[in-house]
Amino acid sequence: MFGTFGVMEMVILFLIVLVIFGAKKLPQLGRGMGEGIRNFKTGLKDDKPEIEESTEAK
């Protein structure tokens, strides 16, 4: 429907984000997104033993 997401589209997207947030906010934005992803992955790993225990109890 939309086609492929190539290099040119990524450059345009980066420029739009740069204009919206500014050059000074980009490192903070990237750091915040990285921490969010890391916390999400940690949360998934922490829940895995609980899920396995509940399926074994049945």
matplotlib code that plots the C-alpha trace (Angstrom):
import matplotlib.pyplot as plt

x = [0.0, 2.7, 5.6, 9.1, 10.8, 14.1, 17.0, 15.3, 12.3, 14.4, 16.3, 13.1, 11.7, 14.9, 14.7, 11.1, 12.0, 15.0, 12.7, 10.1, 12.4, 15.5, 19.2, 19.6, 16.7, 17.6, 20.1, 17.6, 14.9, 17.1, 18.2, 14.7, 13.5, 16.5, 15.6, 12.0, 12.9, 15.4, 12.7, 10.2, 12.5, 13.5, 9.8, 9.2, 12.1, 10.8, 7.3, 8.4, 9.0, 5.6, 3.9, 5.8, 4.9, 1.2, 1.1, 2.8, 0.4, -2.6]
y = [0.0, 2.5, 0.9, 0.4, 2.5, 3.5, 5.8, 8.9, 8.4, 7.9, 11.2, 13.1, 11.6, 12.6, 16.2, 16.5, 15.2, 17.6, 20.6, 19.6, 18.8, 20.8, 19.6, 20.0, 17.7, 14.8, 13.2, 13.4, 11.9, 9.1, 8.3, 8.3, 6.0, 3.6, 3.5, 2.8, -0.1, -1.5, -1.3, -3.0, -5.9, -6.2, -6.4, -9.1, -11.2, -10.8, -11.9, -15.0, -17.3, -16.4, -17.3, -20.6, -21.5, -20.7, -23.0, -25.8, -25.7, -26.6]
z = [0.0, 1.0, -0.7, 0.8, 3.4, 1.9, 2.7, 1.3, 3.4, 6.5, 5.8, 5.3, 8.6, 10.4, 9.1, 10.2, 13.7, 13.8, 12.9, 15.5, 18.5, 17.6, 17.7, 21.4, 22.3, 20.0, 22.3, 25.2, 23.0, 21.9, 25.4, 26.7, 23.9, 24.6, 28.3, 27.5, 25.2, 27.8, 30.5, 28.3, 27.5, 31.2, 32.1, 29.5, 30.9, 34.5, 33.6, 31.7, 34.8, 36.2, 32.9, 32.8, 36.4, 35.8, 32.7, 34.5, 37.4, 35.1]

ax = plt.figure().add_subplot(projection="3d")
ax.plot(x, y, z, "-o")
ax.set_aspect("equal")
plt.show()
